[in-house]
């Protein structure tokens, strides 16, 4: 699709709006090769902003004009986005006969606007109405976004500028799921790198923790993610976890997480080690309890192995267990998803995260040429609704939410927790509450630069480690990153 804009609007914003209605669409500038286009014109008019949209797709044409009135509390650039969003939704909605449940909200954090409005002092009821009227979010999703925002605000409280978290990457898996796009390695040749990788990771972990101590920061959470960290043996886990214990007082952490999402990597010995060294949260992720679907998506475990792993996790005494499910997996349907969800509720894990199947560019599904993009998502909406209704009835609260591009039906990912069992690292990372120091291949550190004046937004400096383990091992730059961390804090916080 060719995107032409005239006026004070970002072309990328228009592209993200188009992706709601045309999932998987490519954007180009070659009119000879592309017969679809959208033209957006924005202009200031008396008391507001007018947006005109002309849309051409597959020899079909629609137009729409929308005007957004100025409001005292809404900046000009937001007013422009509201006008353009309304115009694109009107034109594209007419062309394809579809109304997106999240309206014009396109970003990864659909509760962000609700949070901003709550911080301005609007009531819960008023926030819901504004999401519905101004952003064209359905009543149901407006209520969800507002509830998540309130729960997140209660968890975050008033953070200190000296708070931080640490992420440690283990980018290896026993096999690759067909929908996965994470940087993770599964071949025997690459898995043979694990001993050397772990040796280097441990030394880098020591460097990063020492740097955090010199800067004078307070570590709130530690998160070991992947890949699948429990691909490590019990002895290898002991090496890593004992190092972390040497570097910081894990008993003072709000949360210490070890991802263990693949049930086929879970053993009682590994979880005994995790418990011994202070891990407080693990993840046992079936994705689905349909063995046929598990086989289709490339998971090398069955539902029986999930229950075995879950029992091991409970018996270990580790405080919190999270389970991840995916709605809309190829081959799944409402009947099998609801059956899975009911069985998970019977186990009563502390957290349940329900993802919507997302089509990733580097996933095996797309490399195979599979046609998995879906505008309406079939019965996925019904699956998502079921999970939210049933979790609420069972005493779980939605506390964490994000969205990805090209999700089936344009739906969301939501974390539900029993009261007091919320996963904090995910909130701190997604809501950009404080700096995240990351160690290992593919890891990205996020340094928060706080504004000098209230009302201004924080900015983020992202520092990237090498993407691949062989790069990480051959050209390690952790020492250089640690110098950049210290320079950043000296520049923005003064003496350390």
JOLINZI-V66987 format. One record per backbone hydrogen bond with DSSP energy under -0.5 kcal/mol. NH is the residue of the N-H (numbers start at 1). CO is the residue of the C=O. If there is no record, write none. Layout:
nh=(NH;NH)
co=(CO;CO)
//
This chain:
nh=(2;4;4;6;9;14;15;16;17;18;19;20;20;21;21;22;25;28;31;33;34;35;37;38;39;40;41;42;43;45;48;49;50;51;52;53;54;55;56;57;60;62;64;66;68;69;70;74;75;79;80;81;82;83;84;85;86;87;88;89;90;91;92;93;94;95;96;97;98;100;103;104;105;106;110;112;115;116;117;118;119;120;121;122;127;128;129;130;131;132;133;134;135;137;138;142;143;144;145;146;147;148;149;150;151;152;153;154;155;156;157;159;163;164;165;166;167;168;169;170;172;173;177;178;180;184;185;191;192;193;194;197;198;199;200;201;202;203;204;205;206;207;208;209;210;211;212;213;214;215;216;217;218;219;220;220;221;222;223;224;225;225;226;227;228;230;231;232;237;238;239;240;241;242;243;244;245;246;247;248;250;252;253;254;255;257;258;259;260;263;265;266;271;272;273;274;275;276;277;278;279;280;281;282;283;284;285;285;286;287;288;291;294;295;296;297;298;299;300;301;306;307;308;309;310;311;312;313;314;315;316;317;317;318;320;322;323;325;326;327;329;332;337;338;339;340;341;342;343;344;345;346;347;347;348;349;350;351;352;353;354;354;355;355;357;359;360;363;364;365;367;368;369;370;372;380;383;384;385;386;387;388;389;390;391;392;393;394;395;396;397;399;400;402;403;407;408;409;410;411;413;414;415;416;416;417;418;419;421;424;427;428;429;430;431;432;433;434;435;436;437;437;438;439;442;443;445;446;447;447;448;449;449;450;456;459;461;462;463;463;465;471;472;473;474;475;481;482;483;484;485;486;487;488;489;490;491;492;493;494)
co=(36;2;38;40;7;10;11;12;13;14;15;16;17;17;18;18;22;1;29;30;30;33;56;2;54;4;52;6;50;48;45;68;43;66;41;64;39;62;37;60;57;55;53;51;49;67;47;71;73;75;76;77;78;79;80;81;82;83;84;85;86;87;88;89;90;91;92;93;93;98;100;135;102;104;108;109;111;112;113;114;115;116;118;117;123;124;125;126;127;128;129;130;130;131;101;138;139;140;141;142;143;144;145;146;147;148;149;150;151;152;153;157;160;218;435;221;437;223;439;225;170;185;175;297;177;182;171;187;188;190;191;193;194;195;196;197;198;199;200;201;202;203;204;205;206;207;208;209;210;211;212;212;162;217;164;218;164;255;166;257;168;223;227;170;172;259;228;229;233;234;235;236;237;238;239;240;241;242;243;244;248;249;250;220;220;222;281;224;283;261;262;263;267;268;269;270;271;272;273;275;274;256;256;320;258;322;261;283;284;324;286;289;290;291;292;293;295;294;298;299;302;303;304;305;306;307;308;309;310;311;312;313;314;313;280;282;351;353;287;355;326;329;333;334;335;336;337;338;339;340;341;342;343;344;344;344;321;321;416;323;352;414;325;353;327;406;358;360;178;178;363;364;366;365;370;377;379;380;381;382;383;384;385;386;387;388;389;390;392;391;417;415;415;413;108;404;357;374;407;408;402;354;400;352;414;397;350;395;418;422;423;424;425;426;427;429;428;428;163;446;165;435;436;167;466;440;463;436;445;461;446;447;459;448;453;449;447;460;445;461;443;468;468;469;470;471;477;478;479;480;481;482;483;484;485;486;487;488;489;490)
//
